[in-house]
Amino acid sequence: MNSEFLITEYKKFSDIPLNKLDNFKFSVYIMDFAWNYLFVNAFAQNNLGERGRNLVGKNMWEVFVELTTDPSFLTLRKNSES
């Protein structure tokens, strides 16, 4: 696998070679600006277990309700909205 994979080289989501992202040995998530999952690679799905298997199309804040009170994620959410 090419270690020089740069996601910034792709202008549109549909141009990203998702099969390459699926082979990474770390979690990769792609979300839209409304926090909806567009892609979750196999490594992330396996680490999240049952909840990770059907994330595409779902909203992060609805799936992981416990994050709505986590200070780190609240800061992330606040900063992304400004």
Helices and strands as residue ranges (DSSP letters): G 7-9, G 13-15, H 18-22, E 29-31, E 37-40, H 42-48, G 49-52, H 60-63, G 65-69, H 71-81
